[in-house]
Amino acid sequence: MIKIVEKSQCVGCAACAFICAKNAITYKADNEGFLYPEIDESICVNCGLCESVCPVINADMIKKNMFPKTVVYAAQHKSDEIRIKSTSGGILSALADAVFAEGGIVGGVAFTPEFLAEYKLAATLEEFEKLRTSKYFQADSTKLFADVKKQLVENKTVVICGTPCQMASLKLVFQKNLENLILVEVICAGINSPKAFQSHIHTLENKFGEKVKYFRAKSKEKGWRSLACKIEFDNGKTYLQEGINDDFTRGFIGDHAFIRPSCFDCKFKGFPRAADLTIGDFWGIEKTNNKLDDNKGTSVVFVNSEKGQLFFEKIKPFLDFEEHSLAEAVVGNKALLNSTPPTNIDRQSMFADMDVKPFNEVAKKYFPKKNQYFLFLKKVRNKIGQYLNWNFLSPKSFWQTIFISLLRKNTNASFLHKRFFISDTQNALDIDSSAKININGVFKFGYKRNRKSHIESGLLLEKNSSLEVGNTTVYYGADFQIFKNAKLKIGSASINKNVQIICMNSISIGDGCLISRDTVIRDNDGGHHVLAPGFKTTAPVVIGNHVWIGHGAMIMKGVTIGDGAIIGAGAWVAANVKPNAVVMGDPARTVQKNVDWIS
């Protein structure tokens, strides 16, 4: 028997009510507007069916038979009109076109006439229009399972899109009949209270003097990134506000004021995923491909299963798309990995106030709009404070930063374009005037997490050597030695405490790399010669993009490490490492292939 001891352990999916043969379970709303099951123990026979379909109880098992390595795409519907109408890049519309062409059914969330939300199925494009765009509060799913079952019994293909927990519940209920059911989950940072949304709507209706006839979250009239909310009223008036200015949007994005308690400890984060496809916004696409960024919406698509891959092939003709790495896609979508942090708001008082006060007054009391002028000043203050704390306390480090970034002849840097060097307080810099430094981002050298530490960091650049570096932070205790005529190139990396890089020839480190403490990377034998035919004292080291090097590893001369590889702690690497491989040991050997990792 399902028993809700803590509300954080129920997602409100309604699977238990559907599966109960005795109709012993009904769903009722609590004081926050969320639905929870109530059990009539007088007719319950303790058969355990409700527990067998609970996605929270069975969160681990539902990820079986998924791809061990998720495939990721950035994608846009080829129709600008469809993208403008859609929340992101129009992927669900492409799925609908493909499904309807086969006589199938598409499921999603639609508004009711009262502007509540419920899961509905659509058999035509006209019906599908009601499912288009996101509804950022929880939908009633009590009728969903019976509707889906009816279509599956008729052997129809059903593609349904919703929250990860809801898709997980469908997978459990129909686990013996999944062949024609394609589950598409949205990237979810938490689902909000229907009561809060209704309070917002009613407050605006009172303000504008008429009923709402149209609601659109993430309206693109102000651009995809504006998160604008658009509402039209029966009297022809329109409400259009960017996310930060809309009380409801600000309340859940900025303050997490009224999301469901289970979302603070979501069981459906990380990889592998439970659904066949995962879709959402490709936040950060402008940093990887400007061609797919026009501020009209770009989707990220994670293909998680063979069924998902086959279906994505069907919709490719509708899309402009390209494959991306998992790491690139996750950077802007941390909700894939992490639950929403709990709010500090007194929710009991807030929801009680919603019963008697307009929503704008509740918002002003519990999650007020920050003054943009003061937000800007706070941001500037924090930046200056960080900089002062780091540099200006030491005249030496301040001079090093200014000299290398601004005054040194053979340095290519620009404060204006955020390409400069920052020196910490205990740096020993020995840089020959002929050495070339090319800075392509913010290069922080000798950064100290422990501000009271006096551990020295050293940077040596000898005659005619060169250093090229992007957005990289090097922690304290580092020892970088770039000898005469040698070249060290680093894309973007986080290089932890006490890392040694000894470069006599050429060392190249790609973008997105993590290098742990006490790692040694060297392309040479220290100038010592072994008297053997063909012996070389130096050989280039090439470390690809998105490589993770564990604590105390040693990377030797002549080694090439492929993109996405993981070097285990203490590994001694003297041979090439293939992309996406995990190597460990002394000497390092491959222990796993085709892995993905995320920082």
Buried (B, 14 or more C-beta within 10 A) or exposed (E): BBEEEEBBBBBBBBBBBBBBEEEBBBBEBBEBBBBBBEBEEEEBEEBEBBBBBBBBBBBEEBBEEBBEBBBBBBBBBEBEEBBBBBBBBBBBBBBBBBBBEEEBBBBBBBBEEEBBBBBBBBBEEEBBBBBBBBBBBBBBBBBBBEBBBEBBEEEBBBBBBBBBBBBBBBBBBBBEEBEBBBBBBBBBBBBBBBBBBBBBBBBBBEEBEBBBEEBBBBBBEBBBBBBBBBBBBEEEEEBBBBBBBBBBBBBBBEBBBBBBBBBBBBBBBEBBBBBBBBBBBBBBBBEBBEEBBBEBBBBBBBBBBEBBBEBBEBBEEBBBBEEBBBBBBBBBBBBBEEBBEBBEBEBEEBBEBBEEBBBBBBBEBBBEBEEEEEEEEEEEEEEEEEEEEBBEEBEBBBEBBBBBBEEBEBBEBEEEEEBBBBBBBBBEBEBBEBBBBBBBBBBBBBBBEEEEBEBBBBBBBBEBBBBBBBBBBBBBBBBBBBBEEBBBBBBBBBBBBBBBBBBBBBBBBBBBBBBBBBBBBBBBBEEEEEEEEEEEBBBBBBBBBBBBBBBBBBBBBBBBBBBBBBBBBBBBBBEEBBBBBBBBEEEBEBEEEEBBBBE
